[in-house]
């Protein structure tokens, strides 16, 4: 049995690892997750939300999303397009996947880690 960030599936080895932030912090953390996953025998497919949607799709069965919050809880610029699509689409592609969201933010703000909470709330 393979456990990927709390998702257990006997057949899962490949997963989508996607990140977005203003300052590259999410990408740095995603790269650490990628490195540790490879050492554990997994095959992460790392992408940034700023890439064209044609370069990656949520077509794998497991996704790990690393996303920061900027300002007063807004999505970073690289995530805005994805966030708008997620909010306006019922039955979006994430409904068919096992996924986890690692939220990053500054605890000095009232809406600390808001993007992680919003993605989770939107898909609940």
C-alpha positions as CSV (number, residue, x, y, z in Angstrom):
1,X,0.0,0.0,0.0
2,X,1.4,3.4,-0.9
3,X,0.4,6.5,1.0
4,X,0.7,9.9,-0.7
5,X,0.0,12.7,1.7
6,X,-2.8,10.8,3.4
7,X,-4.2,9.2,0.3
8,X,-3.8,5.4,0.3
9,X,-4.2,3.3,-2.9
10,X,-2.4,0.1,-3.8
11,X,-1.9,1.1,-7.4
12,X,-1.0,4.8,-7.0
13,X,2.6,5.7,-8.0
14,X,2.1,8.7,-10.3
15,X,0.5,11.8,-9.1
16,X,0.0,15.4,-10.1
17,X,2.0,17.9,-7.9
18,X,0.9,21.5,-8.7
19,X,1.9,24.7,-7.0
20,X,1.2,28.4,-7.1
21,X,2.5,31.4,-5.2
22,X,3.7,35.0,-5.6
23,X,7.1,34.4,-4.1
24,X,8.1,30.9,-5.3
25,X,7.7,29.5,-1.8
26,X,5.1,27.0,-2.9
27,X,7.4,25.9,-5.7
28,X,10.3,25.4,-3.3
29,X,8.1,23.3,-1.1
30,X,6.7,21.3,-4.0
31,X,10.2,20.6,-5.2
32,X,11.0,19.1,-1.7
33,X,7.9,17.0,-1.9
34,X,8.9,15.9,-5.4
35,X,12.4,14.9,-4.3
36,X,11.1,12.9,-1.2
37,X,8.4,11.3,-3.3
38,X,11.0,10.1,-5.9
39,X,13.1,8.6,-3.1
40,X,10.0,6.8,-1.9
41,X,9.5,5.2,-5.3
42,X,6.7,7.5,-6.4
43,X,6.5,9.5,-9.7
44,X,5.3,13.1,-9.1
45,X,4.4,15.2,-12.2
46,X,5.4,18.7,-11.0
47,X,3.8,21.8,-12.6
48,X,3.0,25.4,-11.7
49,X,-0.4,26.9,-12.1
50,X,1.2,29.6,-14.2
51,X,1.8,27.0,-17.0
52,X,-0.7,26.7,-19.8
53,X,-3.6,24.4,-18.9
54,X,-2.7,22.5,-22.0
55,X,0.6,21.5,-20.3
56,X,-1.1,19.7,-17.4
57,X,-4.6,18.5,-16.6
58,X,-6.1,17.1,-13.5
59,X,-6.3,13.7,-15.2
60,X,-4.4,11.7,-12.7
61,X,-6.2,10.0,-9.9
62,X,-4.3,11.8,-7.1
63,X,-3.3,15.4,-6.9
64,X,-1.2,17.3,-4.3
65,X,-1.8,21.1,-4.5
66,X,0.7,23.4,-2.8
67,X,-0.7,27.0,-2.8
68,X,0.0,30.2,-0.9
69,X,-2.3,33.0,0.1
70,X,-1.5,36.6,-0.7
71,X,-2.6,39.9,0.8
72,X,-5.8,39.5,2.7
73,X,-6.6,35.9,1.6
74,X,-6.5,36.2,-2.1
75,X,-5.1,33.6,-4.5
76,X,-1.7,34.4,-5.9
77,X,-1.6,35.7,-9.5
78,X,-0.5,32.3,-10.8
79,X,-3.6,30.6,-9.3
80,X,-6.3,33.2,-10.2
81,X,-7.4,31.5,-13.5
82,X,-7.7,28.0,-11.8
83,X,-9.5,29.5,-8.8
84,X,-12.1,31.3,-11.0
85,X,-12.7,28.0,-13.0
86,X,-13.0,26.0,-9.8
87,X,-15.6,28.4,-8.3
88,X,-17.8,28.7,-11.3
89,X,-17.8,25.1,-12.3
90,X,-20.0,22.6,-10.6
91,X,-18.8,19.0,-11.0
92,X,-15.3,20.3,-11.8
93,X,-12.6,17.8,-12.5
94,X,-11.4,17.8,-8.9
95,X,-14.6,16.0,-7.8
96,X,-13.3,12.8,-9.4
97,X,-9.9,12.8,-7.7
98,X,-8.3,12.2,-4.4
99,X,-6.4,15.3,-3.5
100,X,-4.8,17.2,-0.7
101,X,-4.1,20.9,-0.4
102,X,-1.0,22.3,1.5
103,X,-1.8,25.9,2.3
104,X,0.9,28.5,2.9
105,X,0.4,31.9,4.3
106,X,1.5,34.5,6.8
107,X,-0.1,34.2,10.3
108,X,0.0,37.9,10.7
109,X,-3.0,38.2,8.4
110,X,-6.6,37.5,9.4
111,X,-7.2,35.2,6.4
112,X,-4.1,33.0,7.1
113,X,-3.9,30.1,4.6
114,X,-7.2,31.2,3.1
115,X,-6.6,29.5,-0.3
116,X,-6.3,26.1,1.2
117,X,-9.5,26.6,3.1
118,X,-11.4,28.0,0.1
119,X,-10.4,25.1,-2.2
120,X,-11.5,22.6,0.5
121,X,-14.7,24.5,1.2
122,X,-15.5,24.8,-2.6
123,X,-15.2,21.1,-3.2
124,X,-17.0,20.0,0.0
